[in-house]
Amino acid sequence: MPRPRTTRRKLVYGIGGAAATLAATAGIALGQIANPPDGGPAQAPGPNVVTVACGPNQTSIVKTDASPTATSAVAFQQLAGAVTQIVVPDGQSRCVKVLLTAETACQSDLPDDFCYVRALIDGVPMDPNGANFQALDSEDGTASAHAYEWVKRVGDGPHTVRIERRVGNAATMFWTDDWTFDTSLYL
């Protein structure tokens, strides 16, 4: 009786069907990357990893504020008080890490709006550079804790580090409270 062939044929067809399903699912997933859920523009699929080598920690400047503030600005504006100056010795470089933790709420009657942040050093976005679409919070009227960390290697001289925020639609209120802004320098 040809039972082994039938079983083998079913196994081959079953594996082939599973592979086709997996390939179709992967194709759908790649298509979804081209339309990110953070409100940003379409992006090419695939990683864009940036590696920054950091040595031992040299110093840390930490600022914190427990006063609530809010903005409905569509253009980026500095988070009040979230700016610091650092100086890298002549002829040297430093790895700069910035960590922002905050209690935030992104409030509006509009569906699908976002509240964005970015860290700048000397007016240049730090990595990861979300091309103006790093969503810290999304449309939800309740406050909750959030965090973001950025990194950049810079050369000698004075540097200004700051946090900026904005909303996707002027009808949205980006509420920020109880934040900590930690700027750390590493070799």
HELIX and SHEET records of a PDB file:
HELIX    1   1 ARG A    3  ILE A   33  1                                  31    
SHEET    1   A 3 ASN A  57  ASP A  65  0                                        
SHEET    2   A 3 MET A 173  TYR A 186 -1                                        
SHEET    3   A 3 THR A  69  THR A  71 -1                                        
SHEET    1   B 4 ASN A  57  ASP A  65  0                                        
SHEET    2   B 4 MET A 173  TYR A 186 -1                                        
SHEET    3   B 4 ARG A  94  GLN A 107 -1                                        
SHEET    4   B 4 ASP A 140  VAL A 154 -1                                        
SHEET    1   C 4 GLN A  77  VAL A  88  0                                        
SHEET    2   C 4 GLY A 157  VAL A 167 -1                                        
SHEET    3   C 4 PHE A 114  ILE A 121 -1                                        
SHEET    4   C 4 VAL A 124  PRO A 125 -1                                        
SHEET    1   D 4 GLN A  77  VAL A  88  0                                        
SHEET    2   D 4 GLY A 157  VAL A 167 -1                                        
SHEET    3   D 4 PHE A 114  ILE A 121 -1                                        
SHEET    4   D 4 ALA A 135  SER A 138 -1                                        
END                                                                             
